[in-house]
């Protein structure tokens, strides 16, 4: 039995030390992740860490060296590293059988006739092994070049040789497969899926691979990480594929080979540490990675934190409670709380090794092992890198004595599965609030842990995937729209993707990308459906929820500004916003968040109330409060909705509205329909008949307007909403249009005509004239008397304004030639007056 491997005779340079990045082609407009790299270039690096670099000549030569293999036996009486049932192997020492080439040739000559088939198979196997060995030794990776030949040969023997036709995929983005591919011949390209719209995603080429390129990273074997990008053959490709189980078996046989990887493994462990520190809000949050403590109080975790230790382990390395620490904690303890030392896995996979028994179980992200006091028990890393936190039992008992309220939760956690603990988090999501505990435990038990590297896409806008729902355990995610513009961030504890999992949303509406190393729990649609089929009670719950949704959707469709919306839009609106059931006098809608949203009254009556408590207007079922919030206009007046009877209300924020509308790119005019509804509501409030040209007749220019021409012009008016402080029109603006102030207040900024008019106080450099509803301005520019607007008009309160563009006026007059002469007769004196005023100002 081989005991170990000698130290490297020459230090192997690390990739990050000796390699320089390729110059990316087209830079994306997004934040960089590593130096000047954009997200797509980083995904290329995550998929092919070494093929994404150019080797310097000196660095390439420096890596042409091998680590020497040293075989040593265990001392007599020692326990061998690899346990065996045969008693003659339990006394220590080693027996080595040397099979020289000359012996093989001699046996071949004597047995050539009797065992021809067996010898032919041996020759073919040796040829395949030699070819695989040459491919691996020529690979563009310092990992293989640093491995001893014996280790490379073992990897070659465990590899598979595959042929891939031109145009076919070697690996696919987002697939969960840790296999390492080495291209023996042919070429391929690296493709990254990018969303170009909410209904379309295309693959863009971000890199190219030639013979010797390695797809995948030895350091991530066995971690079940989704691929960061795809690799597609551009010619016929022959490749060696090393499966993770085979690679891990080789590393277990040759644990010293990890010396070559230790620099890279340390860098990965450091990246995980840095990501965790960057995202945690408090130091004790680091312990929440363990499902056992996911629901514990911050005070309890703060008590545990000083005794917790983190260990970065390589494959085969082990950790146990240090004797010094155990002695330090061995205080008098009469607590009967039954708990052992806790080993929680934050990254990778581990097992518990017991003397004379071997490996017991396997644990991954968030799971833990409990040491019940068995002598010489150790936690052993099963993956190339693992991160383990150890918490001694004495510390847990001491913390529980100070925080007795935690005892029951910890006791239940020790008896429960990880899914039962995670279900408490999932139960807080609106979608699952009314589901049974057993069903939620099954859902959480079916969720799988995934790790995503920086810049890697979790979902891609416009793409169809497995329809997963995600729960972010640690790290931070960026939410991106078209052109990779970041619009929001997702923090730990957030669940997303539930609408896609339910099949309500067919494709992803945004791209979500990891900003750092992220730990995510996810469950695909197919798995969720399988769990749901096993729970008839919860099937009925989702059925009733569906019926309730349909009733709400029907009520929303009767609201004027939503009457033309498709049913799926109304359903998404309800699912995103939720339904509020309120009693008379309930002030739940008076919070700043609710006041800044639109409220759709589905049932009951309510008052619009100002900050002083005065009731301004009565609303009934089918009415909407604060529609302008959907357009991004704040509720500066501070009005809110107060139920006068029991009410059902759907409260829609601007963010929810935009998310829902992004699902319907073909309905770009729908917000205009909202504007039209807002204008109609204001017109009715001002006493103007719906669709009549009454608003136009407030101007002398249209006072005696022909009815047919007036109705045509009314249909051509553009409605806009301006927030307080926003310029409705700026001085020197040449837009040929006229403005009708339908609602709100505005100010005209009047600049002094000469220096003698300027006051000494700078605050008096501008004087103002106030405008209110019913006022209008811009006639001179509309008629062509003035080339541009002479003053800036700025909204003082939220303003609803109608615009009449010159081209629309000309089109309407051309459609009504009989009314043209009457209009010109009215416009002529106004145009003459305007020219006279213009000459006077000049």
N, C-alpha and C positions, 0 to 999 in steps of 0.2 A: 504494500500500500504506500503510495507516494506521500511523503510527509509535508512537503512544501516546495516553494520555488525560491531560488536565490534572488538577491537584489539585482537591479538593472546595472549592467556594466557601464552603460552610458545613459545619461538622463535623456528621456524622450521629450522633445519640445511639445508643448501643448498647442492645440489648434489656435487658441485665442492669442498666443504669443507669437507664432511664426507665420500666420496666414493673414493676408490682407484682403478686404472685401472687393468683389468685382464692382465696377461702376454700374449702377442700375440704369436701365434705359430711360423710361419715362417716369418721372417722379410723380407720385400721387399727392394731392393736396390734403395731407393729413399729418399728424404729429409723428416724429421719428421715434423708433423704438430702440435702435442700437446705433449710435453715431448718427450718420446721415441716412440710414436705411428707412424706407417706408414700410407699411404693413405687409405688402405683397412680397417685397424682397426678404423680409423677416420670415415669412411663411416658407419661402424657398430654402432659407437657411435651416428652419426647423425640420423640414422634410429631409434635406440633404446637407448636413452640417459641414461636410468637407468639400463636396462638389460645388458649394456656393462660394468658394474661395479660390484665389490663384496662389499656387505655391511659389514662394521665392526659391531660386535655385539652391542657395545655401541651406535653406530649411529642408528642402527635399533630400539633399545629400545627408544632412544630419540625422534624418530619420531612417537611413538605410543601416540599421543596426538591430541586433536581437538581444533579448534578455536571456541570460544563460539559465538552463534548467538544472536544478540540483535535486537529486533524489536522496532522501534520508529516511531511516526507519524510526519508529517510536522506541522509546526506552523499554526494556523488559518490565512487564507489569503495568505499563501505562495503557490507558484506554485508547484504542485507535480512533482517528478522526471519523472513519467510516465504520459504523457498527455492523457486526455480522454475528450470526447465530453459531457459527462453527467454533468450537472451543479452542482449536489449535491456533486460531488467529487472535485469541484474547491474551496471549502472553507477551505481546509486543514484538518488535523486530519486523523485518520484511524479507520476502523472497522475491527475487527478480529473475524472470526468464528472458534470456537474450536470444533473439532469433535473427542471425546474420543473413545477408543476401546469399552468401555461398550455400547455406543450409537449404534455403528455398530452391535454389537452382539444382542442387544435388537430389533433393526429394523429387523435383519435377522430372528429372531424367529417369529415375527408377520407376516412377508411377505414371509415366506419360501415357502408356497404353491402357492401363486398368482404370484410370480416373481422368480420362481426357476431358470430359464435360466439366468436372470440378476444377481442373487446372485452367481450362478456357475461361470459366467464370472468374477465377482468381486473377487471371491476366487482365480481363476486361475491368474488373473492379479496381485493380491497381492503376490502370490507365485513366479511369474516371477520377479516381482520387488524385492522381498526379495533375490532371488537367484542372480540377477544382482548386488544388493547392496553388498552382501557378496563377489562377485568376485572383484568388484572395491575396496572394503576395504582391500582385501588381495593382491592387485596389488603391484608389486615391483616398486613403485614410491612414492616419498615423497609428490607429488602433492595431490594424493587422501588421503593420511594419514593426511594431514594438513587441508583438506577441512572439514567444518562442516558436520555432518551427513545429514542435510537438503539439502546441495548442492550435496553431493554424491548421495542422493536419486533422486534428480532432473536429474542428469546425467544418472543414471540408468534407469529412466523412459523414457529418450530420446534415449536410446541405442537400437541396434538391436542384436539379437543372431543369429550367423551364424555357420554352420558346414562346414568344409573344409576337403576333403578326403586326405589321405596320397599321397604325390607327387604333389598335386596342390599348386598353389601360393596363399598366403594371400594377399601380396602386390607385385608389380612389380617395379623393378628399372626404374627410369625415368618417371613413370606415375605421373600425376599431381593430387594428391588426398591428402587432409589434414586430412582424417579420422584417428581417434586413435583406434587401436585394442588392446584389452586386452585378453590374452589367458586364458580361464577358465580351459581347460583340454587338454591334449595332448602336443606334443612338435613340434618344428620347427627349421629350420636352416636359418641363414642369408647368402645370396649369393651375391657376387660382381662380375659383368661381367668384365673380363680382356682380353685384346687383346694379342694373342700369335703370330699373323702374320697379314699382311694387308688383309687377306681374312678369318680369323678365330678368333672368340672370344669365350671364355669358361667361365662358372660360377665357381668360387672358393668359398668354404665355409669359412667364416670369423668369424662366431659366432653361438651360439646355444641358443634357447629360450625354457623355461619351463613354466608350469602354473604360472600365475601371471605376466608374462613379458608383457611390454607395447611397442607396435610398433607405433611410431609416437610421436609427442611432442605437448602438449597442447598449448605451446607458439607460435606455428606456424599455429594454426587453422585459416583458411580463407585466408592464404597468397598465396595459389596456388603454393607451392614449389614442384619440382620434388622429387621423392623418391631417397634417396642416395644409396639404395641397395634393394634386393628382400628378401622376407621371404617365405620359402617353408615348408609346413607341412611334417614332417617325420613320424608322426602317424596321426590318425584321430584327428582333432582339433575342439574344440568348442571355439568360441570367441565372446566377446562383441565388437560391432563396434559403435563408437560414431562419427556421421557425424559432420563436422565443423559448419554447420548452427545450429544444435541442441546445440552444446557446446557453441557457441557464444550467443545463446538465453539464456542459463542458466547463463552465465557470466553477461549478461545485467540485468537479474533478481536479481542476487546476486553480485553486483559490488565489494563488500568488499572481495569476495573470492580471488580477485587478490592479496590481501596482502600476501597470501601464495606463489604466483608466483613472487612477486616483485623482489626478489633477482635474480632469473633466468632471468626475463625480463630485469633487469638492465644490467646483463651480456651480453645479446643478443644485447641490444642497444649500450653498450660499444664496443662490437665486430664490429658492423656496423660502429661506429664512428672511431675506430682504422683503419679499412680497408680503409675507405674513406681518412683519413689523410695520410695513407701509400702510396696510389696510386696516389694522386693528385700531379700534377707538380707545382701548384701554389695555394695559399689559395683561390683565386677567383674561381677556378675550382669547388669548392664545390657547387656553385650556378648553375652550368650547369646541375645538375640533373633535374632541372625544364625545361620542354620543351620550356617554354616561353623565357628562356635565353640561350638556347642551342647554338644559333648562335651569341650571343652578344660578343663584344670585351672585352678583358681583362681589359682595362682601365675603361669601364663602370661598369663591375662587381666589380672592386676594389672600386669604389665609393659607391656601394650598400653594400658591405661586412660589414662595421662597424655597420650598423643598423639591419642586419639580425640576427635572433635568432633561435636556434634549440631547439626543445622540444621533449623529449621522453615521449610518452603517453601510458598508459595502457587502455584496453578496457573500454569505457564509460567515460574516462577522457576527459576534454575539454581544449581548449586554445583560448584566445582572446587577442587582442592587449592591453598590460598593460596600465592603465590610466596614469601612470607617464611618460611612453615613449610617449604616444600620446600628453600629455601636452608639453613635451620637444620639440616635433617635430611641434607643432602648431605655426609655424612662418607665417608671412604674405606671402600668396601665391596667386598670380594672374594668375597662369598658368591654362589654360583651358584644359589641357590634362586630359581626362576622364579615370581615373583608380582608383581602390580601393585597400585596403590592400590585399596582395597576400599571400596565404597559400599553399605552395608546399609540396607534400608528397614524401618523400625520401624512406620510407619503410612502408609497411602495407597498410591499407585502412582507409579513413576518410569520414565524411560527414559534411555538414553545418547544424547546428541546429538553427532554427529561432523560437523565442518566439511565441506561439500560433499556429505555423504551424508544428513544428517538424523537422524531417530530410529532407534535400533537396539534392538529388543526392548522388553519391558516387565517390570518386577519389582514384586512386592508383598511383603507381610509375611514377614520372615525370609529373603527371597531377597537376593542381592547382585549387584552389577556389579563387574567387574574392569577397571580402566583399564590397558591394556598400553603406555601411553606415547604414545598418539596425541596430537599437538599440539592444543590448544584443545578437548579432549574435556570435555564437561560433562554432569552429571546433571540432568535436567529433571523437575519435578513435573508429573504428568498429572492429578492430582485437586486439588480446591480447597485441600486442606491435605495435606502430606506431611512425615514426620519421617525424616531421613536421618542416619546416623552415618558419618563418613569416618575411615578408618584408613590412614595412609600406608604404602607398601610397605617403606620403610626401617625403620619401627618394627616391622613384622612380622618382617623378617629379623633385626633385633637381638634381638627376643624369642626367636626360634627358635635363635639361637646360644647363649642361656643355658638354653634348655629344649629340648634336642635330641630328647627323647622325643616332642615334639609334631610333629616334622617330618613323619613318615609320615602321621599323622592329617590334618594340614593339606593335604598333597599329595594324599591320597585324596579329601579334601573338595573340592578344586579340580576334580578330575576327575569327581566324583560329582554326581548330581542332588540337590536338596534332600530328596526322598523317601528317598534312601539314608541321609542323615544322620539324619533323623527316625526311621527304622526302628529305630535303636539304642534310642531311648526306648520305642517301642512294644514291642520285643522283651522288655522287662523285665516286661510284664504277663503274668500267669499264663496267660491265654487264648492268648497268641501265643508262649509260650516255645519251643515245639517246631516252630514254623512256619519255612519256608525263608526265606533272606535275600531272594531274588528276589520272593517273594510279599509280604513285609513292605514292600519298596520300592514295589511296585505299590499296596499299601494306602495307604501314606503319600503316594505321589504323587497318589492320588485324593482325599486329604483337602483340604478347602478352608478358607481362613483367614476368620474372621469376627471382627468387633468388636462388643462389647456395651457399652452405656452403663450408668451407675449406675442401679440399681433394675430394670433390664430382666431379664425372665425368660428363662433359657436353656431350661429345661423346666418344665412345670407339672404338679403332682400330679393324677393322674386323667385326664390328657389323652392322646389318641392323636396322634402326630406322625410325622415321617419316620423315626423309629427310629434316630437318629444315635448314634454313639459320639463322645465329645468328648475332646480333650486340651487342658488349660489351659496356655497358654504364659506368660501374664503376667496379673497382677491377682489378685483374691480373690473367691470365690463363697460365698454363704450357702446352707446347706441348711435348708429350712423344712418344717414339718409343717402340720397344720390350724391355722387362725387365724394363719398367718404366723409361727409361733413358730420362731425359729432354734435348731437343734439342733446344728449343726456348721458348720465352714468348710472350704473346699477351697483348697489352696495350689497354686502353679505346679508343673508336672511331674506332676500327677495326671490319670489317665485315668478316665472314668466313662461309663456308658451302654452298656457292651458287652453286657449281658444283653438289653437292648431291641433292640440291633442284631441279635443272634442270634435274636430272636423268642421267647426264653424268657419274657420279661416283656412283656405286651401293652401296658400303659399305665405311665406314670411313677408311681413310688411316693412321690416327694417333689417339692417345688418347689425349683429351684436358681436363685438370683437374683444378679446382679452387684452387688458392694459398691462397685466402682470400675470404671473403664474396663478391660475385660478382652479379651485376645487369645486366641481359641480356634480350634483346628483341629478339624474335624468331618468325619465320613463317614457318609452315610445307609445304611440297610439295603440298599436297592436297588443302590447303587454297590458295596457290599461283596460282595453276591452276584454281581454281574457280574465283579468281580475274581477271586472264588473259582472261578467257572466256567472261568477261563482257566488254573487251576493244578490239574491232576488229583492231583498228589502231596499238596497241602494239603487237597484235598477228602477224600482218604483219611485224612489226619490228623484232620480234624474228625469223620469218620465213626467212627474208632477211639475218639476222645475221647468221642463219644456213647455207644458201646457200653460204655466203661469207666465212664461216668457211670451208665448203667443198672445195671451190676453193683453199684456203690456204693449206689445208691438201693435196690436189693433188699436189701442188707445192712442199711441203715438201717431199713428197714421191719420187720426182725426184732427191733429194739430195742424194749423194752416201752413206753417213754414216747412212742415215735414210731409205734407200731403202727397208730394210728387216723388218722395224717396222710395227706393226699392226696399222690400221687406228685410233683406239681409242687412242693409244699412241700419234699419231700426233695431234689429236684433243685436247687432254689434254695439249700438249706442246704449242699449239697455244693459248688456253684459259688462261693458266698460264702466258705465256710470253707476249702475245699481238703482234700486228703488227705495225711496224713503217713505215710510208710513208715519204720519205725524198726527198728534191730537190737537184740538183747538187750543190756541195760545202757546203752543210749543215754539220756543225761540231757537230751535236747532239750526234754522237757516240764517241766523244773524251773525254767524262766525265770519271772519274775514275771508276764509276760503270759499264758503258757500255764497257770500255776497258778491264774490268776483266771478261767479258762474251763472249760467242760464238755468232757469228752473221751469220745467215743463209740468204744468198742473194737470194731472190725469183724472183726479177725482176730488170733489169737495170744493170749498171756496176759501179764498185767502185775501188779505189786505197787503197792499204795498205801503210800507211804513218808512218814514224818514228817521234820522238819528234822534230827533226829539220825541219820537213816538206818535207823531201825527199820522193818521190814516189818509193816504193820498188817493188810492184807487182800489176798487174791488175787482178781483179776478175770479173766474170760475173754470170748471173743467174745460180743457182745450185751449186755455190762454197760456202765454209764455211771459215770464218775467226776465228782464235784463238780456234780451236776445243779442244785444251788441257785444256781450262777453264772448260769443262764438267767433267774433271778428277780431278779438284781441283788445277790445276797448275796456279799460277798467271802469269799475263802478265808483267814480269819484264822488258822487252825491251821497254815498253811504246808505242808499235805500236797501231794504231787505223785505222778505216775504214772511208774513205772519198768518198762520192758519186761522181762519174764522170758524172752521168745522174740521172734522177728521178728514185728512187729506192724504193722497198718494202723489208723490212728486219725484220726477227724475231730474237730478241735478247734474248738469253737463258743464265741465270746465273747458276752457279753450284747448288744453292739452288733449283731453279725451276726444274733443271734436276733431282736432287735427289728425289724431291717430286713426279714428274711424274713417275720416274722409280720404286718408291715404290709401285705403283699400279700394277706392273707386276713382282711379285716375281719369276715367272717361267722363266724370261728372264735375269737371272743372268749373262749370257754370252754376253748380248747386249753391255755393255761397252767395252768388248773385241773386238766387231765388230767396235766400234768407234776407238779403238787403232789400229786395222788393217787398217782402213781407213786413220788414221793419218800417219801410217808407209808407206802406199802406196803413199800418197801425197808427203812425204819426198823423197821416192825412185824416183818418177818421177822428183822431183826437182833436184836430184843428177844425173839424166840421166840413172838410172837403169831401165830396162824393168820390167813391172809389173809381179810379180811372178817368176822372174828369180833368179838364185842363185848368182847374181853379188855381192851382199853384202858379201856373204861367201868367194868369191874369193879374197877379199881384204886381207885375211890371207894366208901366205905361206902354211898352213896346208891344205887348200882347193883350192889352186891355179889351180891345174890340175884336178879338181873334175869332175867325170863322170856326164853327163847332167841329167840322170834319178835320180841318187843319189842326185845330187844338188837340183833338184826341190822338191824331197821328204824332204830333210833337210830344205829347205826354208819354206815349209808348217808347219814344226814342230817348227819354231822359235817363241819364246814368245816376245811380244812387251810390253815394259814398258816406262812410262814417269816419269822423276825425276825432281823435282823442284830445283832451285838454293839453294845450301847449303845442299841438301839431299845426304846421302851416297848411291852411287850405289852399292858398296860392301865394307865391312869393313875388316880390317886386322884380320887375324885368322879365318875368315868366311870359313867354310868347305863346302859350297855349291858347288857341282861338275858341274860347268857351265862356259861357255865362253861368253864374252860380246862383242857386235859389236856396236860402237857408230855411230848411223845413222845420228844424227843431234845434234847440241849444242856444248858446251865446258865443259871439266871436268879437274880436277887436281888430280895427284897422290901424296899423302902425303908420302914423303920418310923420314924415321927415320934414324938417324945416327947409324953407325954399332958399334961404341965403344965410351967410355967416352972421348977419346982423340979427337973425332970428334965434341964434343958438344961445341958450341960457348958460350961465356959468356952471350950474350944477349938471354933472354928467347925466344924472337920472332924468333930466328934462330934455335930453337930446331928442327923444322920441315922445310925441304926444299920441293919444289914442282916441279913436271914435268907436263906440260900442255898437254892435249889431245884434239883433234878436230874431226870433222866428218870424218869417214873413218878409225879411229884408232880402235884397238881391244885389249883385255887383258883377261887373265884367261886361256890361252891354257894349261899351266902346270897342273892346277887343273882339267881341262876337261879330259886330257889324263892320269891322275892319277900319274903324276910325283911328284906333291906336294900335301900334304894333305889339305892345306888351302891356301887362298890368302894371300900374304905377305904384301900387302899395302892396305890402304884405298883409294878408288877412290870416289871423291865427285864432284857433279854437280856444275859447275860454272855458267852456264846459263841453261835454260830449255833443258833437254836432252831427245832425243828419242833413246832408246836402244833396241837392239834385243839380246835375250839370247838363247843359245843353251845348253840344259841340257844333261849330259852324257847318261842318260837313253834313251833320244830321239835319240842321235847319235848311240847308240848300236842297237836300234830298226830299224833305217834306214839301217845300215850296214847289219843287219840280213835279211832285205827284199831285199838286192842287193848283194848276195854273190860274184858275179863276180867282183864287184867293191871293195870288201873287201881287196883283196891282194894289189891292187894299192894304196889304202888308207894307209894300214899298211907300205908299202914301203916308202911313203912320211913321215909318222909319226915317223918312227924308228929313223932317224938322229935327228929329233927335240926333241924326247924324250931323246936321249943320251945327247944332248946339255943341255937340261933342268936339267938332273941329275948332270952333271958336274958343272953347275952354282950353283945348290943347295949345292953341297959339298963345293964349294968355299965360299959361304956365311956362311956355318956352321963353 
